[in-house]
């Protein structure tokens, strides 16, 4: 049984929560999110705290217990403060620019890569080598960042590619003819 799943989740000020038909709706100052409650769990509000109970005591519902707690915490954090991922483009020819709300990346291909903005996500390009992805849904923000990063993976021998800001990457030494 999950240790974190047993702990109640406190509801921040300014957040409204509705639980109907195994769906939890969270509304805050930045927007609203909706998630299905995982099977075998019961979610209820007691004394301005969210309590997740494990109704079925089997292996699968035990696994879902901590997961549902983490999902609800991420929803509460998303509608109050939001999530942000920052990518750094490391190469002389790599550039990023905004075209309207969409992102245009020049990554050394014969064509530019255009990425459309999904709902609830915003792109910022403060410099041509940095891309900031913000949104209220942690899963969507992380998936968009991972998709962009996957376009040009980090090459450890020449120190070139796309990486997260603050990510430590290792430079490997090339073979040398002795």
C-alpha positions as CSV (number, residue, x, y, z in Angstrom):
1,X,0.0,0.0,0.0
2,X,1.2,3.5,-0.9
3,X,2.6,5.6,2.0
4,X,2.0,8.8,0.1
5,X,-1.4,7.7,-1.0
6,X,-2.6,7.5,2.6
7,X,-1.8,11.1,3.3
8,X,-4.6,13.6,2.6
9,X,-3.9,16.3,0.0
10,X,-4.7,19.9,1.1
11,X,-6.6,22.1,-1.2
12,X,-5.0,25.6,-1.8
13,X,-7.1,28.7,-1.6
14,X,-8.9,29.7,-4.8
15,X,-9.2,26.2,-6.1
16,X,-12.6,24.5,-6.7
17,X,-13.0,20.8,-6.9
18,X,-15.9,18.8,-8.2
19,X,-16.1,15.0,-8.1
20,X,-18.9,13.4,-10.2
21,X,-19.2,10.1,-12.0
22,X,-15.6,9.0,-11.3
23,X,-14.2,12.3,-12.8
24,X,-12.4,14.9,-10.8
25,X,-12.6,18.5,-12.0
26,X,-10.1,21.0,-10.6
27,X,-10.6,24.8,-11.4
28,X,-8.1,27.4,-10.4
29,X,-6.8,30.8,-11.5
30,X,-4.9,29.5,-14.5
31,X,-7.6,27.2,-15.8
32,X,-9.3,23.9,-15.3
33,X,-8.2,20.2,-15.5
34,X,-10.2,17.0,-15.6
35,X,-9.1,13.5,-14.8
36,X,-10.8,10.1,-14.5
37,X,-10.5,8.5,-11.1
38,X,-8.5,5.2,-11.4
39,X,-10.4,2.0,-10.8
40,X,-10.6,0.6,-7.3
41,X,-10.2,4.0,-5.6
42,X,-12.7,6.4,-4.0
43,X,-11.9,10.1,-3.8
44,X,-13.7,12.5,-1.5
45,X,-13.3,15.9,0.2
46,X,-13.1,16.0,4.0
47,X,-12.3,19.2,5.9
48,X,-10.8,21.1,2.9
49,X,-8.6,18.1,2.1
50,X,-8.8,15.4,-0.6
51,X,-8.7,11.9,0.8
52,X,-8.1,8.9,-1.5
53,X,-9.3,5.6,-0.3
54,X,-8.4,2.2,-1.6
55,X,-11.8,0.4,-1.9
56,X,-10.5,-2.8,-3.4
57,X,-7.6,-4.3,-1.6
58,X,-5.8,-5.9,-4.6
59,X,-2.5,-5.4,-6.2
60,X,-3.7,-3.1,-9.0
61,X,-5.6,-0.8,-6.8
62,X,-2.6,-0.6,-4.4
63,X,-0.5,0.5,-7.4
64,X,-3.1,3.1,-8.4
65,X,-3.3,4.6,-4.9
66,X,-0.1,6.5,-4.9
67,X,-0.4,7.3,-8.6
68,X,-3.8,9.0,-8.1
69,X,-2.4,11.0,-5.3
70,X,0.4,12.3,-7.4
71,X,-2.0,13.1,-10.3
72,X,-4.2,15.1,-8.0
73,X,-1.2,17.0,-6.6
74,X,0.0,17.8,-10.1
75,X,-3.5,19.0,-11.0
76,X,-3.6,21.3,-8.0
77,X,-0.1,22.6,-8.7
78,X,-0.9,23.2,-12.4
79,X,-4.0,25.3,-11.8
80,X,-2.3,27.4,-9.2
81,X,1.3,27.9,-10.4
82,X,1.6,26.0,-13.7
83,X,4.5,24.0,-15.1
84,X,7.5,25.1,-17.1
85,X,10.2,23.3,-19.1
86,X,13.1,25.1,-20.8
87,X,15.1,23.7,-23.7
88,X,18.5,24.8,-24.9
89,X,19.5,24.3,-28.5
90,X,23.3,23.7,-28.6
91,X,24.7,24.1,-32.1
92,X,25.7,27.0,-34.3
93,X,23.0,26.3,-37.0
94,X,20.1,25.5,-34.6
95,X,17.5,28.3,-34.2
96,X,14.0,28.6,-32.8
97,X,11.4,31.2,-33.6
98,X,7.7,31.8,-33.1
99,X,5.3,32.0,-36.0
100,X,2.1,33.2,-34.4
101,X,1.6,30.8,-31.5
102,X,3.3,27.9,-33.3
103,X,7.0,27.1,-33.0
104,X,9.4,26.9,-35.9
105,X,12.7,25.1,-35.4
106,X,15.7,25.2,-37.7
107,X,17.7,22.1,-36.7
108,X,20.0,21.5,-39.7
109,X,17.4,19.5,-41.7
110,X,16.6,20.5,-45.3
111,X,13.3,21.9,-44.0
112,X,12.1,23.7,-40.9
113,X,10.2,21.7,-38.3
114,X,6.9,23.3,-37.3
115,X,5.3,22.4,-34.0
116,X,1.6,23.3,-33.4
117,X,0.6,24.5,-30.0
118,X,-1.8,22.1,-28.2
119,X,-4.6,23.5,-26.0
120,X,-3.3,24.9,-22.6
121,X,0.4,25.2,-23.7
122,X,2.3,28.3,-24.6
123,X,5.7,28.6,-26.3
124,X,8.2,31.4,-25.5
125,X,11.4,32.1,-27.3
126,X,13.4,34.7,-25.4
127,X,16.5,34.0,-27.5
128,X,16.9,32.0,-30.7
129,X,18.7,29.2,-28.7
130,X,16.2,28.8,-25.9
131,X,12.6,27.6,-25.9
132,X,10.3,27.8,-22.8
133,X,7.2,25.6,-22.7
134,X,4.6,26.6,-20.1
135,X,1.2,25.1,-19.3
136,X,-1.1,23.8,-16.6
137,X,-1.0,20.1,-17.4
138,X,2.3,18.6,-16.4
139,X,1.9,15.6,-18.6
140,X,1.3,17.6,-21.8
141,X,4.2,20.1,-21.1
142,X,6.6,17.2,-20.4
143,X,5.5,15.3,-23.5
144,X,5.9,18.4,-25.8
145,X,9.4,19.0,-24.4
146,X,10.4,15.4,-24.8
147,X,9.1,15.4,-28.4
148,X,11.1,18.6,-29.3
149,X,14.2,17.1,-27.5
150,X,13.9,13.9,-29.5
151,X,14.2,15.8,-32.8
152,X,17.9,16.2,-32.2
153,X,19.2,14.0,-29.5
154,X,22.4,15.0,-27.7
155,X,25.5,13.9,-29.5
156,X,28.2,13.3,-26.7
157,X,31.2,13.3,-29.1
158,X,30.6,16.7,-30.6
159,X,28.5,18.3,-27.8
160,X,25.6,19.2,-30.1
161,X,21.8,18.7,-29.8
162,X,18.9,19.8,-27.7
163,X,18.9,19.5,-23.9
164,X,17.0,20.7,-20.9
165,X,18.3,23.8,-19.1
166,X,20.4,22.6,-16.2
167,X,20.8,19.1,-17.6
168,X,24.4,17.8,-17.2
169,X,25.6,16.1,-20.3
170,X,28.9,14.4,-20.7
171,X,31.3,15.0,-23.5
172,X,33.0,11.8,-24.6
173,X,36.5,11.8,-26.1
174,X,36.8,10.7,-29.7
175,X,39.1,8.0,-30.8
176,X,42.6,9.2,-31.6
177,X,45.1,7.7,-33.9
178,X,48.2,7.0,-31.9
